[in-house]
């Protein structure tokens, strides 16, 4: 009862604990760009993020994991996965200077509380009537579940099994 084992491979010749942790954490991968983008700058320690999007665009559901990505596909890439715990939105009027004149437009600000505080500073984009991410600013992506791992373990049986049994009963399929 004091021994627990779970075995899996990271497809490397010599695995380290870091390799193993990365493999387990990679059940989510970056997906499509969300309809909103990070509104203005966000700093280390923030427990919520603000997205700017077209009014009526779908809101990220509570419990959804999003990916904040800055300097994507470069050596300076900054990435953090965040899970939404609360989502609310408001529609407001914003003004942009275009060709020497002021143009008003509607935009929706979506505030998402997140389960973990931001670990990096993420540069955001200002409100824009084109609803586009500014150059070298943070993109917000959805995630896709990629549970491609195969895990094996040892657990106690709740009743005796026999040779040839197609199934056996165990206490739990979960392990440490």
N, C-alpha and C positions, 0 to 999 in steps of 0.2 A: 504493500500500500504506500510505501514511502518512495517508490521509484516511478518515474514517468518518462516516456520517450516519445518523441515525434521526429520522423525522418523525412527529408525531402532533399532534392538536388537543386543547385543553382546553375548546373551545366558548366561548371568550371572544374579544372583538375584539382586545385587546392582551394577549398572554401574557407572563408573566415567568418566570424560572427557578423561582421559588417555586411558581407555578401548575403548571408542568411537573412538579416534584417531587411536589406533592400529587396530581396525576393518576396518576402511576405508583404511588404508595404506596396509592392507594385501590382496590387490587384486592381488598381485604378490607373488609367492612362488619360492623357490629354485628349479631349474630343473637339467638337466644333466650337467655334467662337460664339459666345452668348450674344443675344440681341443688344445687351447693354455693355457699357465700358466703365472703367473705374473713373469716378468723377473727382477730379483734382487730386492732390497728393495725399497719400496715406502714410502714416509713420509707424515705426516699431512700437508694439504694445497695444495698438488699437484692437478693440474687441468687436468692431463692426466695420463694414465697408459700405460705401455708397456707389451705386451704379446709376448711369444716366442712359435712358433709352427712350424710344418713341412711345408716346402714350398708347396703351392698349397691347403692347408687346407682352408676352407671357412672363410672369414673375418666376424667379427660381423657387422651386418648392422647398419647404422646410425639410431639413434632413439631406438635401442635395449637397454633394461635394463639388465645389468649383475649383478651378486652377487659376491662380494669378500668375501671369508670365510677363516678365519684362526682359527686353533685349533677347527675344526668342531666337533660338538657333545660332547664338554667338557664344564665344568663350565666357562672356560676362553675364550669361543668362541667370535670371533670378526667378525661382519657382517656389510657390507655396500652395499646398492643397488646403482649402478651408471648407468646413461643413457649416451650412446655414442652420441656425437654431430658432431664428425669428425673422420674418420678412414683412415689411410694410412699405407702402409707396404713396407718394403725393405727386399730383400734376401741377406744374407751375408755368408761369410765363417767363421766358428768358429773352435777353436782348443781345444781338450780335451786331458789330460794326461791319457793314458791307458797302464798299464803294463810297465811303464818306457819309453814308446814312445808317441810321439805326433800324434794324429789322427785328420785330418781336416774333417769337415762336413758342409753341408749347413743348414741354419736355417732362418726362416722368423721372423722379428721383426715387430709387429703390434702396432702402436701408436694410441691410442684412446683418443681423447679429451672427457672430461666428463662434464656433466652439473653442478655438485656440486663438490667442492673440497673434497679431502679425509679427513675424520674426525678422522682417526686412522693411526698409522704406520702399514704397511702391509709388513711382511717379504716375499721376493720373492725367487725364485730358480735361480741358475746360468744356463747358456746355457748347455744343455746336448744332446748328440747325440741320447739318448733314449727318449727325449722329455717328461720326467716325472717330476712331482712335488716332490721336496725334502721333507723329513720327517719334519713335523711341520711347513710347509710353506703354503702360501696362495693358495687356489684353486679358480679358476674362474668358475662360474656356469652360465648357461643360466637361464632364468626365464619362468614361465608358468603363464598365466593369470587365476585366480581363482575368477571370479566375482560371488561369491556365496551369496552375500548380497542381501537383499530385502529392498528397501528404499521406504518410503511413505512420501508424502508431500501435502501441500495445495497451490494451485495457482489460480489466477483469470481466469475465463472463458472469451473467446473473444466473445461468443454468448451464449444466454440463452439455457440451457438444459432442457429436460422434463423427467418426470418419464418414464422409459422404454427405454430411448435412450441407444444404445449399445456403442456409442462413443460421446465425447464432444470435442470442440475445446478450447485449452488453449493458453495463451501467450507463454509459454515455459515449457519444462519439466525439465529445469535446475534451481537449487536453490543455495543459499549460503551454 
